[in-house]
Amino acid sequence: MQSALSFHLQAIANDNEPIPQPRGIESYVDALENSEGEELFLTYINFQSVLPEFVIA
């Protein structure tokens, strides 16, 4: 999963598109609360390990 996300984010960066801002745990909670019973696949990635050159200070 991490390599797929890394590939996707690198492609965004190569296209000079803005990298999406990381979101915190509240985004997981919101997704679960608003899922209406849907099954979700939520994941966490360490952004610094995926694209260290784009780490937001």
PyMOL CGO cylinders between C-alpha atoms (Angstrom):
from pymol import cmd
from pymol.cgo import CYLINDER

trace = [
    CYLINDER, 0.00, 0.00, 0.00, 2.79, 2.40, 0.91, 0.3, 1, 1, 1, 1, 1, 1,
    CYLINDER, 2.79, 2.40, 0.91, 4.55, 1.90, -2.42, 0.3, 1, 1, 1, 1, 1, 1,
    CYLINDER, 4.55, 1.90, -2.42, 1.30, 2.57, -4.34, 0.3, 1, 1, 1, 1, 1, 1,
    CYLINDER, 1.30, 2.57, -4.34, 0.70, 5.77, -2.39, 0.3, 1, 1, 1, 1, 1, 1,
    CYLINDER, 0.70, 5.77, -2.39, 4.31, 6.80, -2.86, 0.3, 1, 1, 1, 1, 1, 1,
    CYLINDER, 4.31, 6.80, -2.86, 3.98, 6.27, -6.62, 0.3, 1, 1, 1, 1, 1, 1,
    CYLINDER, 3.98, 6.27, -6.62, 0.75, 8.28, -6.71, 0.3, 1, 1, 1, 1, 1, 1,
    CYLINDER, 0.75, 8.28, -6.71, 2.12, 11.18, -4.67, 0.3, 1, 1, 1, 1, 1, 1,
    CYLINDER, 2.12, 11.18, -4.67, 5.34, 11.26, -6.71, 0.3, 1, 1, 1, 1, 1, 1,
    CYLINDER, 5.34, 11.26, -6.71, 3.26, 11.47, -9.90, 0.3, 1, 1, 1, 1, 1, 1,
    CYLINDER, 3.26, 11.47, -9.90, 1.31, 14.39, -8.43, 0.3, 1, 1, 1, 1, 1, 1,
    CYLINDER, 1.31, 14.39, -8.43, 4.58, 16.14, -7.55, 0.3, 1, 1, 1, 1, 1, 1,
    CYLINDER, 4.58, 16.14, -7.55, 6.07, 15.45, -11.00, 0.3, 1, 1, 1, 1, 1, 1,
    CYLINDER, 6.07, 15.45, -11.00, 3.00, 17.05, -12.58, 0.3, 1, 1, 1, 1, 1, 1,
    CYLINDER, 3.00, 17.05, -12.58, 3.57, 20.14, -10.39, 0.3, 1, 1, 1, 1, 1, 1,
    CYLINDER, 3.57, 20.14, -10.39, 0.21, 19.60, -8.73, 0.3, 1, 1, 1, 1, 1, 1,
    CYLINDER, 0.21, 19.60, -8.73, -0.20, 20.44, -5.05, 0.3, 1, 1, 1, 1, 1, 1,
    CYLINDER, -0.20, 20.44, -5.05, 0.41, 17.57, -2.65, 0.3, 1, 1, 1, 1, 1, 1,
    CYLINDER, 0.41, 17.57, -2.65, -2.71, 16.97, -0.51, 0.3, 1, 1, 1, 1, 1, 1,
    CYLINDER, -2.71, 16.97, -0.51, -2.33, 18.18, 3.05, 0.3, 1, 1, 1, 1, 1, 1,
    CYLINDER, -2.33, 18.18, 3.05, -1.98, 15.40, 5.63, 0.3, 1, 1, 1, 1, 1, 1,
    CYLINDER, -1.98, 15.40, 5.63, -5.01, 14.99, 7.86, 0.3, 1, 1, 1, 1, 1, 1,
    CYLINDER, -5.01, 14.99, 7.86, -5.12, 13.81, 11.43, 0.3, 1, 1, 1, 1, 1, 1,
    CYLINDER, -5.12, 13.81, 11.43, -7.01, 11.15, 13.31, 0.3, 1, 1, 1, 1, 1, 1,
    CYLINDER, -7.01, 11.15, 13.31, -10.17, 13.25, 13.23, 0.3, 1, 1, 1, 1, 1, 1,
    CYLINDER, -10.17, 13.25, 13.23, -10.50, 12.45, 9.52, 0.3, 1, 1, 1, 1, 1, 1,
    CYLINDER, -10.50, 12.45, 9.52, -10.68, 8.73, 10.41, 0.3, 1, 1, 1, 1, 1, 1,
    CYLINDER, -10.68, 8.73, 10.41, -13.31, 9.40, 13.05, 0.3, 1, 1, 1, 1, 1, 1,
    CYLINDER, -13.31, 9.40, 13.05, -15.35, 11.54, 10.63, 0.3, 1, 1, 1, 1, 1, 1,
    CYLINDER, -15.35, 11.54, 10.63, -15.17, 8.86, 7.94, 0.3, 1, 1, 1, 1, 1, 1,
    CYLINDER, -15.17, 8.86, 7.94, -16.38, 6.20, 10.34, 0.3, 1, 1, 1, 1, 1, 1,
    CYLINDER, -16.38, 6.20, 10.34, -19.18, 8.36, 11.74, 0.3, 1, 1, 1, 1, 1, 1,
    CYLINDER, -19.18, 8.36, 11.74, -20.41, 9.24, 8.25, 0.3, 1, 1, 1, 1, 1, 1,
    CYLINDER, -20.41, 9.24, 8.25, -20.02, 5.78, 6.71, 0.3, 1, 1, 1, 1, 1, 1,
    CYLINDER, -20.02, 5.78, 6.71, -23.68, 4.77, 7.14, 0.3, 1, 1, 1, 1, 1, 1,
    CYLINDER, -23.68, 4.77, 7.14, -22.60, 1.16, 7.60, 0.3, 1, 1, 1, 1, 1, 1,
    CYLINDER, -22.60, 1.16, 7.60, -20.29, 1.06, 4.60, 0.3, 1, 1, 1, 1, 1, 1,
    CYLINDER, -20.29, 1.06, 4.60, -17.10, -0.92, 4.97, 0.3, 1, 1, 1, 1, 1, 1,
    CYLINDER, -17.10, -0.92, 4.97, -14.08, 1.36, 4.65, 0.3, 1, 1, 1, 1, 1, 1,
    CYLINDER, -14.08, 1.36, 4.65, -10.41, 0.81, 4.06, 0.3, 1, 1, 1, 1, 1, 1,
    CYLINDER, -10.41, 0.81, 4.06, -8.53, 3.45, 5.99, 0.3, 1, 1, 1, 1, 1, 1,
    CYLINDER, -8.53, 3.45, 5.99, -4.78, 3.58, 6.18, 0.3, 1, 1, 1, 1, 1, 1,
    CYLINDER, -4.78, 3.58, 6.18, -2.01, 5.62, 7.67, 0.3, 1, 1, 1, 1, 1, 1,
    CYLINDER, -2.01, 5.62, 7.67, 1.27, 6.41, 5.96, 0.3, 1, 1, 1, 1, 1, 1,
    CYLINDER, 1.27, 6.41, 5.96, 4.29, 8.19, 7.32, 0.3, 1, 1, 1, 1, 1, 1,
    CYLINDER, 4.29, 8.19, 7.32, 4.49, 11.03, 4.80, 0.3, 1, 1, 1, 1, 1, 1,
    CYLINDER, 4.49, 11.03, 4.80, 8.16, 11.65, 5.57, 0.3, 1, 1, 1, 1, 1, 1,
    CYLINDER, 8.16, 11.65, 5.57, 9.05, 8.08, 4.63, 0.3, 1, 1, 1, 1, 1, 1,
    CYLINDER, 9.05, 8.08, 4.63, 7.07, 8.27, 1.39, 0.3, 1, 1, 1, 1, 1, 1,
    CYLINDER, 7.07, 8.27, 1.39, 8.15, 11.69, 0.08, 0.3, 1, 1, 1, 1, 1, 1,
    CYLINDER, 8.15, 11.69, 0.08, 10.80, 13.12, 2.41, 0.3, 1, 1, 1, 1, 1, 1,
    CYLINDER, 10.80, 13.12, 2.41, 11.52, 15.98, 0.01, 0.3, 1, 1, 1, 1, 1, 1,
    CYLINDER, 11.52, 15.98, 0.01, 7.95, 17.26, 0.43, 0.3, 1, 1, 1, 1, 1, 1,
    CYLINDER, 7.95, 17.26, 0.43, 7.66, 17.15, 4.22, 0.3, 1, 1, 1, 1, 1, 1,
    CYLINDER, 7.66, 17.15, 4.22, 5.68, 20.14, 5.42, 0.3, 1, 1, 1, 1, 1, 1,
    CYLINDER, 5.68, 20.14, 5.42, 7.44, 21.93, 8.27, 0.3, 1, 1, 1, 1, 1, 1,
]
cmd.load_cgo(trace, "trace")
